[in-house]
Amino acid sequence: MIRLTAATLDQLPATIPSPRGRPDPQVGIVHFGPGAFHRAHQAAYIDTVLQHDPRWGIAAVSMRSRGTVEALEQQDGLYTLAIRDADPAMRVIGAHRRFLAPDAAAATHALLADPAAALVTTTVTEKGYCLARDGTLDMGHPDIVHDLGGAAVPQSVVGWIVAGLGARRAAGVAPFVPMPCDNLASNGAKLHAALVAFARVHDGALADWIAGEVRVPSTMVDSITPASDEALYAAVADATGLEDRAAVQRERFAQWVIEDIGVPVGPDLAGAGATVTGDVAAYEKAKLRILNGAHSTLAYLGLLRGHASVAEAMGDAELASFVDAMVRQDIMPMLPAVPGLDLDEYRQQVMGRFRNPAIVHRLDQISQDGSQKLPYRLGDTLAANRANGRMPTHVVAALGGWIAFLIARTARGQAIVDPAGDRLTAAAQGADPVTLVRRLTESGLGLPSQIAGDPPLLAAIERAAVAAHEKRWDVLFR
């Protein structure tokens, strides 16, 4: 089959949007980490911008492997974005202009120094920023140690960005805007502090310049993006008539919230559908508590009820009704108003996304790392309710579901995938629900130790754990 390239664009069906007839874009953005999420999410926004402003083409930089940038280069940067929904769609994205593998260090340095590159974005996962547990730069991280040792080719994204900013300052050129696009709370402030800390080790003047002149907006991104697979490639080939080994897929919903830093970041992302706001943290909190809190609840209770995926769990009318009630009655009343976001409309969007049959999001995957996730996804809502004299019965039931999940996994000899998995397994081994609640509360593992000082709450969680363990759904869901 003929492959998707600039030369074969005219063979696409007319019904599939593509950059046919559009001038080649200039490079205005350098992006580190061109994985599936970036190509399905940020690049789609940029592709929309390029329909009327050709200055913002993307140079894709891979720091670890060649596969993605080589696949993009072989297709002239073109690939298909498949929207997986009840109303599916496809679109060919043409936002990428240059493709730099790990061995293209000289070209990457030159790009970062080029005044035309006004925006540097990153999707390198939370771990890629080399931060310590307190959110500051981990000076002992191997990549940071390597980069501070004077290596010509940085191994960390922090090292690369500082190298680029240093070149800009030395040339008397205005700095680019670094923009992290990984879901890390206050990601802009943390990256900015990391850049300053890195630079200060060898160049105090550069550190001061970064501190005073470089602005780093915080962001929040959201869109479920399943991994590309042979089924996707086959579906794309069938629809387009062209082979596309760089195709990606995601749900229709996409959200990109960007902090307003008082100056333009470069491309008109708001015009392409992004939200520019002075309060990214409020959006983060809404997502964490509504979407992620409901996700974890579906995972633990859904697995206990025999379901495998989010969509399957949402087909369970009793469970779906319970989760929706939790959001409406326990979570939303404890959230502040979010400028530009209707919380009830957002709730409805979330529930609709969960029901999407075209996205197979496995509950087993969502259930992982509960001891780290639950304090923020459900624990903060629990604390807010108790501070207001309320007993959030749905959140209590969800936490009881986690306790029952731990006991069930341990009894079956299945691994608990969690940074504290060994400790959780040891605590759950041979324990009844009440005993496990007390063990976890005493250790502050997943359940805040403050629960021990709130007897009504402790008793409620113990009752919920017993009900979930015994699968007495009439008691748990009442």
Secondary structure as UniProt FT lines:
FT   HELIX           6..11
FT   TURN            14..15
FT   TURN            20..21
FT   STRAND          27..32
FT   HELIX           36..40
FT   HELIX           42..49
FT   TURN            50..52
FT   HELIX           54..56
FT   STRAND          57..61
FT   HELIX           67..74
FT   TURN            75..77
FT   STRAND          79..83
FT   STRAND          89..93
FT   STRAND          96..100
FT   TURN            102..103
FT   HELIX           105..113
FT   TURN            115..116
FT   STRAND          119..122
FT   HELIX           126..129
FT   TURN            133..134
FT   TURN            139..140
FT   HELIX           142..148
FT   TURN            149..150
FT   HELIX           157..170
FT   TURN            171..172
FT   STRAND          177..180
FT   TURN            185..186
FT   HELIX           187..200
FT   TURN            201..202
FT   HELIX           204..213
FT   STRAND          219..222
FT   HELIX           230..240
FT   TURN            245..246
FT   STRAND          248..250
FT   STRAND          255..259
FT   HELIX           270..272
FT   STRAND          275..277
FT   HELIX           280..286
FT   HELIX           287..292
FT   HELIX           293..304
FT   TURN            305..306
FT   HELIX           310..314
FT   HELIX           317..326
FT   HELIX           327..331
FT   HELIX           332..334
FT   TURN            339..340
FT   HELIX           343..354
FT   TURN            357..358
FT   HELIX           363..366
FT   TURN            367..369
FT   HELIX           370..374
FT   HELIX           375..379
FT   HELIX           380..387
FT   TURN            388..389
FT   HELIX           393..411
FT   TURN            412..413
FT   TURN            419..420
FT   HELIX           421..428
FT   TURN            429..430
FT   HELIX           433..443
FT   HELIX           449..453
FT   HELIX           455..469
FT   TURN            470..471
FT   HELIX           473..476
//
